[in-house]
Amino acid sequence: MSAEADFEVGERIVIVDDVVTKGSTALAAASRIAEIYPDREVAIFALIRTKGLVPDIDQIIEPVSGIIRLIDDEGSRNP
């Protein structure tokens, strides 16, 4: 994954993702953006969070705010 600083950004950069399971992809994207813009806050928004790899989403539950961390080279989401 790569990113380039081709445009002006504000104080906060929000990455939008469709689905977050463990958060590894979102965390990788945030890390690349933070490397290019180290003085900016980077946040992630995802429309859906899952508890595991599921073929179909059959229920949307309440919105949450949480933290994704890198643990043993893998994303770990809470909640």
C-alpha positions as CSV (number, residue, x, y, z in Angstrom):
1,M,0.0,0.0,0.0
2,S,1.3,3.4,-0.9
3,A,0.2,7.0,-0.6
4,E,1.5,10.3,-2.1
5,A,1.2,13.9,-0.8
6,D,-0.5,15.4,-3.9
7,F,-2.9,17.7,-2.3
8,E,-3.5,20.1,0.6
9,V,-5.2,18.6,3.7
10,G,-6.8,20.1,6.8
11,E,-5.9,19.4,10.4
12,R,-7.8,16.0,10.4
13,I,-7.8,13.3,7.8
14,V,-10.6,10.8,7.8
15,I,-10.2,7.5,6.0
16,V,-13.6,6.0,4.9
17,D,-13.9,2.2,4.7
18,D,-16.9,0.1,3.8
19,V,-16.4,-2.9,6.3
20,V,-14.0,-3.3,9.2
21,T,-13.4,-6.8,10.6
22,K,-10.0,-6.8,12.3
23,G,-9.0,-3.4,11.0
24,S,-5.7,-4.4,9.4
25,T,-6.4,-2.7,6.1
26,A,-7.7,0.4,7.7
27,L,-4.7,0.6,10.0
28,A,-2.3,0.1,7.1
29,A,-4.0,3.0,5.2
30,A,-3.8,5.2,8.3
31,S,-0.2,4.4,8.8
32,R,0.8,5.4,5.3
33,I,-1.2,8.7,5.5
34,A,0.4,9.4,8.9
35,E,3.9,8.9,7.4
36,I,3.1,11.5,4.7
37,Y,1.3,14.0,7.1
38,P,2.9,13.4,10.5
39,D,1.5,16.6,12.0
40,R,-2.1,15.7,11.1
41,E,-4.7,13.7,13.1
42,V,-5.8,10.6,11.1
43,A,-9.1,8.9,11.9
44,I,-11.0,6.0,10.3
45,F,-14.7,5.7,9.6
46,A,-16.3,2.4,8.6
47,L,-19.9,1.9,7.6
48,I,-20.1,-1.7,8.9
49,R,-18.1,-3.6,11.5
50,T,-18.2,-7.4,11.6
51,K,-17.2,-10.0,14.2
52,G,-15.7,-12.2,11.6
53,L,-15.6,-13.1,7.9
54,V,-19.3,-13.4,7.0
55,P,-20.8,-13.9,3.5
56,D,-23.8,-11.6,4.1
57,I,-24.6,-8.8,6.5
58,D,-28.0,-9.6,7.9
59,Q,-28.2,-7.1,10.8
60,I,-26.8,-3.6,11.4
61,I,-26.1,-2.9,15.1
62,E,-25.7,0.3,16.9
63,P,-22.8,2.6,16.0
64,V,-19.7,2.5,18.2
65,S,-16.4,4.3,18.6
66,G,-13.3,2.3,19.2
67,I,-9.6,1.8,18.7
68,I,-7.7,-0.3,16.2
69,R,-4.2,-1.4,17.2
70,L,-1.4,-3.4,15.6
71,I,-0.7,-6.5,17.7
72,D,1.7,-9.2,16.4
73,D,1.5,-7.8,12.8
74,E,-2.3,-8.0,12.8
75,G,-5.1,-5.5,13.4
76,S,-7.0,-5.8,16.7
77,R,-10.2,-3.9,17.0
78,N,-11.9,-2.9,20.3
79,P,-14.9,-3.0,20.1
